[in-house]
């Protein structure tokens, strides 16, 4: 199963990534809402921050 971690803070992505990898998930990362939309079709699950640059998480979720 693939998890998309969408957050503009690398440290937060890294912590979540380690947890996911430790539980046998593949990880995809995005730094903003636009990247999240582009990468979403590749993911089974999305963990997304709502306050990101370029496009916030709520707007990305709606799209």
VOPAGU-2260 file (C-alpha; in pm, 1 decimal, decimal comma):
REM VOPAGU-2260
SITE   aa  ch    i         X         Y         Z
SITE  UNK   A    0       0,0       0,0       0,0
SITE  UNK   A    1     129,9     349,6     -87,3
SITE  UNK   A    2     100,0     647,8     146,1
SITE  UNK   A    3     129,5    1005,1      20,8
SITE  UNK   A    4     264,9    1234,7     291,9
SITE  UNK   A    5     186,9    1596,7     205,3
SITE  UNK   A    6     346,1    1856,9     430,5
SITE  UNK   A    7     569,0    2156,3     367,5
SITE  UNK   A    8     787,3    2075,7     668,4
SITE  UNK   A    9    1048,3    1812,0     586,1
SITE  UNK   A   10    1096,0    1709,1     949,5
SITE  UNK   A   11     728,1    1622,6     982,5
SITE  UNK   A   12     735,6    1427,0     655,4
SITE  UNK   A   13    1046,0    1240,8     772,6
SITE  UNK   A   14     889,7    1136,5    1104,7
SITE  UNK   A   15     571,1    1012,0     940,1
SITE  UNK   A   16     774,9     845,5     665,1
SITE  UNK   A   17     981,5     644,2     916,3
SITE  UNK   A   18     663,8     525,9    1088,7
SITE  UNK   A   19     506,0     423,6     756,7
SITE  UNK   A   20     816,8     244,0     629,8
SITE  UNK   A   21     840,7      62,7     964,2
SITE  UNK   A   22     488,9     -65,6     900,6
SITE  UNK   A   23     565,3    -182,4     545,3
SITE  UNK   A   24     404,8     105,0     352,6
SITE  UNK   A   25     560,0     257,6      42,7
SITE  UNK   A   26     592,2     634,9      78,4
SITE  UNK   A   27     541,3     919,1    -167,2
SITE  UNK   A   28     608,1    1277,6     -56,0
SITE  UNK   A   29     468,6    1617,1    -156,8
SITE  UNK   A   30     569,7    1962,9     -32,7
SITE  UNK   A   31     259,0    2159,0    -133,0
SITE  UNK   A   32    -100,2    2125,1    -248,5
SITE  UNK   A   33     -16,9    2130,3    -617,8
SITE  UNK   A   34     231,3    1840,8    -581,4
SITE  UNK   A   35     -27,3    1657,8    -372,5
SITE  UNK   A   36    -285,7    1675,1    -651,2
SITE  UNK   A   37     -29,4    1555,8    -906,0
SITE  UNK   A   38      81,3    1259,7    -692,8
SITE  UNK   A   39    -256,3    1163,2    -541,0
SITE  UNK   A   40    -348,4     909,4    -813,1
SITE  UNK   A   41     -41,2     703,7    -717,1
SITE  UNK   A   42    -146,1     676,3    -349,6
SITE  UNK   A   43    -383,4     452,4    -158,8
SITE  UNK   A   44    -381,5     679,1     149,5
SITE  UNK   A   45    -303,9    1050,4     186,0
SITE  UNK   A   46    -182,4    1215,6     506,1
SITE  UNK   A   47    -204,9    1588,6     437,6
SITE  UNK   A   48    -131,8    1910,9     621,6
SITE  UNK   A   49    -396,9    2178,5     568,3
SITE  UNK   A   50    -156,0    2474,1     580,3
SITE  UNK   A   51      81,7    2433,8     285,2
SITE  UNK   A   52     222,3    2682,1      32,8
SITE  UNK   A   53     100,7    2728,1    -326,5
SITE  UNK   A   54    -229,1    2553,9    -242,5
SITE  UNK   A   55    -359,8    2469,1     103,1
SITE  UNK   A   56    -462,2    2117,9     197,3
SITE  UNK   A   57    -836,0    2190,2     207,5
SITE  UNK   A   58    -833,0    2323,8    -148,6
SITE  UNK   A   59    -621,8    2028,3    -263,6
SITE  UNK   A   60    -867,3    1790,1     -95,1
SITE  UNK   A   61   -1161,1    1947,2    -277,4
SITE  UNK   A   62    -986,2    1914,6    -614,7
